[in-house]
Amino acid sequence: MTRIILAIALFVCTLPLLAVSALAQETADEERSYFVGFVENQLSTPDRQIRINNIQGVLSSNATIGEITIADRQGVWLRITNARIVWTRSALLLGRLSIDTLAADRIDVMRRPLPSEAAPSPESSSFQLPELPLSIRLGALEVPHVVLGEDLFGLAAEIGMTGNLQLAGGALDTTLNINRLDGPGGQLALKAAYANSTQVLDLDLKLDEPADGIVANLLNIEGRPPVALALQGKGPLSDLDLDLTLDADGLRALTGKLALRRQDRGLGFNADLHGPIAQLVSPRFRDFFGSETTLQASGLVRDGGGVTLDNLDLQSAALQLKAQAGTTSDGFLERLTLNAEIADPAGKPVLLPAPGQNTVQHASFTLNFGDKPGDEWSGALKIDDLATETFSSKSVEVLLSGLAQNVSDSARRHLTFKATGGASGIVAKRADVGEALGDRVTLDVGGEWTAGAPVKLARAELMANGFSVSLAGDIAEFAFRGDVGLKARSLVPFSSLAGRQLTGGADLVAKGEIRPITGAFDLTLDGTAGELGIGSPAGDNLLKGTTRITGGVARGENGLVARQLRIVNDQVEARPMAALPQVPPISASIFRWPTSRCCRRRLRDGLRPRAAPPAPMG
């Protein structure tokens, strides 16, 4: 948040000197329009749109911005009101950005921004502060009101923020103080200093909150107790110790130490965290963690790029995990050996720390990648006596395999993958679901990836007694593009996904694009459904017999859109022609019959009864 305000301040401060001659003949309104458009374009990205309104005094030493909004694909998630900057313009001629005060009357953070749709950069790099073409001094950061929306982490809160910052010649010196203004109160204080030339870090972070504080809600700590957190350390990165403590309700829940030591090939690290973290979670999950949970990790951040993980060891009462790994110089996974096991020492079923009531008698996962002289890699997932709220399975087993070729050559990397197996001994809680699924579900997945190309999914098939779901196509930029097939003698197993009771069967093929992260899709459908029921008497009567479904349907920022969609049977022919913006989340909208007045009218406009056959003559 501070970085965004500071970036805007930087642009507001430097643009006048860079463009004053070009704007000499323009009016004041044209001048402001140019500045605003330039700043917005420079700060925005495909996943982040910044809009600035009512800039005043852009050529003065006391500039104001009436409103700044930051939006993603879902809309505005952050709003800054009445931002102000008091600065020394002449300092720019000496290569300094000197800001006496950077302030805002109010900042509203309504929710978390959506994740970026762009793929992360694979390259790794050592820690270094940016070498800017000018030094930055921020004498005072003042934001008296920062309002955090309930959708952000489940608790609405209001805080005040003050601080200062100096960044010059690759050196940082900053302080930040945050105080909660509503509810029980609480304070966070940060002091940090670092210089590229000496590589000396001085870090002091302290948090102290009473019950029902922001951090307790953010971490979903059971009971929302008082929380005290400290992270401190001082020294060169070549010989630095950082100490971490976390207390909940006056009891030490976690103690940790990170030691950094210079080695011949890079910077070595050794992390050790331990404590009774079970007290932070719901009582029903505490047996999984037991009286003590430990995490130990050691390795090397190599000077030439890449990371070597010599040892990762995670232990709790029911979980044991060990791993070793390594990456290439550009951060691509080169080697991974992982062994994980879940089991109760007394032989009882283990309740997994996840939503719902899910238990296993025993579970294990192994993965061996790049640990052999050849190109083959392998893995296996095995679960005994899995039980969920809707079904149980005597055994789950999935075998993984493939090739990893030319991993060290970023231009010629090639991976293949295969997953086969399934679940057996399935018993569903509902008899009709059990009849549709049978007692076994099988999985068959295969594909490949080559550097510079999408993931080629040759097949992904999930099959059971009464249905099969298949995919084949390409995966790139977090989107699947290809063919989706569904064959189901009974749609009953999909009732919970649809949010209502489904009956009947379907044989559908869809071609197009699906974006799982955002829930968007753009598909062309072709198939039939028989005796389809959607839990609505009116809808069920219209969908008797065989129904043919063809045409396109898409879901995006404007809701659900139909393109030449036809739903035809002996009773009705539906041709939805308009967009349906009032669409609930995808998990609740699949197969849902529109019930709003808007949706009913738009369906009615494209809905007509099938013409009755002519009466016989004679």
GUKOL-146171 format. One record per residue (C-alpha): x, y, z. Coordinates in steps of 0.25 Angstrom, whole numbers, plus 5000, padded with zeros to 4 digits. Each point is the difference from the previous one (the first is absolute). Layout:
BEGIN
XYZ...
% end
This chain:
BEGIN
500050005000501150105004500849954987498850044991499850145007501550024999500149964985498850104997500850115008501249974991499350024987499350125005501350065004500849974988499050024989500050155000501550014998500049904989498850054992499950155003500650054987499149904992498850065007500350145000498950034989499049915007498950055009499949965014498949904998500849944988501250005009499349925012499449904990501449974994500649985014498849925005500049914988501549985000500149965015498849914999500649924988501449995007499449945013498949914994500249864995499049904993499649965014500150135007499350134995500350135007499150124999500350145005499050115002500150155003501550035000500350145005501350075001500849904992501150114996500050055015500749955012498749975007499249904991498749935003499349894993498549995003499849854998500949884996499349864997500649874997499249904993500149854995499249924991498950005011500050155002500650105010500649945012500850125006499750155000500950115005499250135004500750145000501549964998500950115003501550024997500950125006501349994993501350084996500050024985501450064999500649875006499749924987501150094993500949945010499549854998499250005012498549985002499850075014498649985005499650075013498649935001499349894993498649995005498649964997498750035008499549864998500349864993499049904998500449854998498749934996500549864997501249934995500450024986499849894990501249914997500850044988499749924987501450024996501049895002501150035011501450024995500849875002501350085002500650005014500950125005500750045013499450105009500450144996499450145001499750074987501150104996499150124996500550124992499750095011499949995015498750015008499750065013498649995006500050085013498649965004498949904996498750035006498749934997499150025012498949904995500249874993498749924999500149854998498849944994499449875006500249934987501550025002500249895011498749995007500150125009499750154997501050095007500550145000501550035002500950135000501449994993501250095002501449994996501250054992501049944989501350034994500649934988501350054994501249934994499449865002499850025015498650005007499650065013498649995004499050005012498549975000499050015011498649944999498950025011498649944999499050115003498749915001499749885009501049965010501250074995501449954997501450054995501049964989501450065000501049984989501450054999500949954988501350044994500949944990501150044990500549934988501450055002500149935014498949904999499750035014498549985004499450065013498649955002499050025012498649964998499050005012498549975000499250015013498549984998498949975011498949894997499250014987501250074993500350014986501149894999499249905008498950024990500950004988500749875005498649945004500649975014499049925009499350095010500650134994500950015012501050125004501249984990501550055002500949984988501550044999501049994989501450065003501449994995501350084997501249974992500649984986499249904991501349915000499849985015498650035004499149945011498550044999499249965012498449985000499149985011498449995000499250005013498549985001499250035012501350015008500649874996501249984990499449934988501250014991501550025001500950014988501450044995500550024986501550004999500750054987501549974998500950034988500549874993501049994989498949984989498950095006499250045012499649885009498850005009499549925011498650025006499449935012498650035005499349925011498950015010498649965004499350064989498849915002499550115010499850094988499049914993498649945003500049905011499549894990501350014992500950005012500349855000500650024986501150095005500249955014500850065011501150054991500250034985501450024994500550054987501450004996500650044987501450024995500750044986500750094992499650124991501149994989500850124995499849954986498550005002499149895005499749935013500449875006499149955011500949905008498949965010498650035003499449935012498650025005499549925012498750005008499249895007499449954988500850064988501549974996500550064988501550004995500550064987501250044992500050094988500850094990499850104989500750044988500750134999498750064995499149945010499549884993499849885008501149904998499949905011499049975011499949885009498850005009499449905010498750045008499249915009498850025009499649905011499650005014501149945010498949925007499449954987498750085000499450084988500650134998499150124999500650094989500150155003499150044989498550054999499049895002500249875007501149924992500849895006501049904995500649885006501350014993500550094989501450014993500550084988501449984994500650084988501449974994500450104989501450024994500649915011500449894990501050004988498949984990498950094996498949935007499250055012498949935009499150025011498849945008498950045008499349895009498950025010499349895009498650025005499750144995498750055006499350134997498650065003499549944986500749874998501149915004501049924993500849885004501250034992500550124991501349984992500550094989501449974993500850114994501049994989500750074988501350054994500850135004500950034988501050114998499650075013501350085001499850064986498950115001499749994985499949854999499349965012499049894998499149935011499049884998499049965011499049895002499149975012499249875001499249945011498750035008499249975012499449865003499049955011499150134999498850015008499250124999499150065011498850014990499549884993499750074987501450065000500649865003499249944989500550114990501549995004500149855002501149955009501250054992500550134994501249994990500950114996500950014987500850134997501150024990500750114993501350084998500750135000501150064992500750145003499350114993498749924997498749985008499849875008499449904991498949925007499949884991498949945010499450015013498949915003499249975013499149884999499049935009498949904998499050104995500850124994501350054994500650134999501150034990500950124996501050014989500750134996501150105003500250075014500750144999499950135008499149935011499049964989499649874994499650004985499549884994498849895001499249965012499149885000499049965010499249864999499149975012498949905001499650085013500350145003499749985015501550005004500050154995498950045009500950065011500850084989498750054994499450045013498749934997499549864998500349954986499549884993500149944986501249974991500850084990501049984989500750144997501250054992500550145003501250074992500650135004500750065012499949995015500850085010499949935014500650115008498950114996498949904997499950064986499749914988499650014985499549874995499249954988499049895004499549884992499249885007498849945006499449985013498949905004498950025010500750115006499650055013500550135007499250005013498950094995498649954996499950104989501349984994499949845002498750004992500750084988501249915000499349864999500549914989501250024992500550155000501050044989501050115005500950084989500650134999501050095008500050055015501150085006500250065014500850125002500150145007498650034994499349875005499549894992499850024985499349904991500450004985499049934991499749905011498849914998499349905010499049924992499149895003498649954998499450105010500850134997501150074992500850105008500950104993500650095011500550124992500550105010501050015011499649965014500950095009499349965013500849865001500449945013501449945002500349894991499949895011498650045003499550034986500349884992498749944995499250105008498750054994500050154999498950055010500350165001499050084992501050054991500449864996498649954999499750114990501249984992499849854999498550024997500450094988500749884994499149895005498849954992499249875001500349894989498950014989499049895002499949904988498950034991498649935002499849874991499150034988498849934997
% end
